[in-house]
Amino acid sequence: MILNLSKIKTEALLLFCKDLILSYKDNEAKLFDVPTHIDKYITSISEDILKQIKTVTFENEHYINNKNHYRIKAVLRSYNYINSEISNYLAKDSTFNPAMLYLALLAVWFKELDKEKNSKEFIYFTLFPYSNMYDKLLLEVKNDEFKKINIKMMDIAENVIFNYDRLSLK
């Protein structure tokens, strides 16, 4: 059977980002002093991205129930690779910004590496203005510690995605 590895890796990345968004979506805790308008903007964008991810991925139960299917097995292996790589980075320093992390992961995959630029189902992610989010999280925030964390998230995302792109699923 021939698999489209790029689509499999894209699906796994989107699943990881979906789980990351859902892990903090309803959490009201604020670790940093971020202006309310930026916080609301990030929440709004995260909800939009989550909605789009849900339209191009299956429910988690589908992946669990079909984990032995060759395609799903490849998606889960890719997901586990991303999770493991990010866990390794965060084991060194657990302070992180999940919003910046998932945005940077998507930006590197869809913008820097130009993945799935011709796929209709992923057009939202290829056209998304990631630079607007970077501006909000890096330029408009006055808290230097928060900026450092966001830059760290970008570095982690670049390292993980560049290695992920080279991952062989054989």
C-alpha positions in Angstrom: 0.0 0.0 0.0 1.3 3.5 -0.9 1.0 6.1 1.8 1.2 9.8 1.4 3.8 10.4 4.2 3.4 14.2 4.1 -0.4 13.9 4.7 0.2 11.4 7.5 2.7 13.6 9.2 0.5 16.6 8.7 -2.5 14.8 10.3 -0.3 13.7 13.3 1.0 17.3 13.8 -2.6 18.6 13.7 -3.6 15.9 16.2 -0.8 16.9 18.5 -1.8 20.6 18.2 -5.4 19.7 18.9 -4.4 17.9 22.1 -2.2 20.8 23.1 -5.0 23.4 22.6 -7.5 21.2 24.5 -5.0 20.8 27.3 -5.1 24.5 28.2 -8.4 25.7 26.5 -10.5 25.9 29.7 -7.6 26.7 32.1 -8.2 30.1 33.6 -4.8 30.2 35.3 -2.5 33.1 34.2 1.2 32.6 34.7 2.3 35.8 33.1 1.0 39.3 33.0 -0.4 39.5 29.4 -2.7 42.3 28.4 -6.4 41.2 28.3 -6.8 42.1 24.6 -3.9 39.9 23.6 -5.2 37.1 25.8 -8.6 37.3 24.2 -7.1 37.5 20.7 -5.0 34.3 21.4 -8.1 32.5 22.8 -10.1 33.5 19.8 -7.5 32.3 17.3 -7.0 29.1 19.2 -10.7 28.4 19.1 -10.7 29.0 15.3 -7.6 26.8 14.7 -9.1 24.1 16.9 -12.3 24.2 14.9 -10.4 23.9 11.7 -8.3 21.0 13.0 -11.4 19.1 14.0 -12.7 19.4 10.4 -9.6 17.7 8.9 -9.0 15.1 11.6 -11.0 12.3 13.1 -12.2 12.0 16.7 -9.7 10.5 19.1 -11.8 7.4 19.4 -11.3 6.7 15.7 -7.5 6.6 16.1 -7.8 4.4 19.2 -10.3 2.0 17.7 -8.3 1.6 14.5 -4.8 1.7 15.9 -3.8 -1.5 14.0 -4.7 -0.1 10.6 -1.5 0.6 8.7 -2.4 4.3 8.0 -3.5 5.0 11.6 -0.5 3.2 12.9 1.7 5.6 10.9 -0.2 8.6 12.2 0.2 7.5 15.8 3.9 6.7 15.3 4.3 10.2 14.0 2.3 11.7 16.8 4.4 9.8 19.4 7.6 11.1 17.7 6.4 14.8 18.1 5.3 14.2 21.7 8.5 12.5 22.6 10.7 15.2 21.1 8.8 18.0 22.7 8.8 16.2 26.1 12.6 15.9 25.8 12.9 19.6 25.4 10.5 20.4 28.1 12.1 18.0 30.6 15.1 20.4 30.6 12.8 23.4 31.4 9.1 22.8 31.9 8.0 26.5 31.6 6.3 26.9 28.3 3.5 28.7 26.4 1.3 26.1 24.7 -0.2 28.7 22.3 3.1 29.8 21.0 4.3 26.3 20.8 1.5 25.0 18.6 1.5 28.1 16.5 5.3 27.8 15.9 4.9 24.1 15.1 2.2 24.9 12.5 4.1 27.9 11.1 7.3 25.9 10.5 5.5 23.0 8.9 3.1 24.9 6.7 5.0 28.1 6.0 8.7 27.4 6.3 8.7 23.9 4.9 5.7 24.6 2.6 4.0 21.3 3.4 0.6 20.6 1.9 0.5 23.9 0.0 -1.5 22.2 -2.7 -3.9 20.3 -0.5 -7.4 21.7 -0.4 -8.2 20.2 3.0 -5.2 22.0 4.6 -5.7 25.4 2.9 -6.7 27.1 6.2 -3.3 26.3 7.7 -1.3 27.3 4.6 -3.0 30.7 4.4 -3.1 31.4 8.1 -1.3 34.7 9.0 1.1 33.2 11.6 3.1 36.5 11.6 0.2 38.3 13.2 0.3 35.9 16.1 4.1 36.3 16.4 3.6 40.1 16.5 1.1 39.7 19.3 3.2 37.3 21.4 6.6 38.9 20.8 6.2 42.5 20.0 3.1 43.6 21.8 3.9 41.9 25.1 5.9 43.9 27.5 6.9 41.0 29.9 10.5 40.1 28.9 10.3 36.7 30.6 7.2 35.9 28.5 9.0 36.9 25.4 11.9 34.7 26.2 9.6 31.7 26.7 7.9 32.5 23.4 11.3 32.6 21.6 12.2 29.3 23.3 8.9 27.8 21.9 9.9 28.9 18.4 13.3 27.3 18.8 11.8 24.1 20.0 9.3 24.0 17.2 12.0 24.6 14.6 14.2 21.8 15.9 11.3 19.4 16.3 9.7 20.1 12.9 13.0 20.0 11.0 13.8 16.6 12.6 10.2 15.4 12.1 10.4 16.3 8.4 13.4 13.9 8.1 11.6 11.1 10.0 11.2 7.9 8.1 8.1 5.9 8.8 9.4 2.6 7.3 
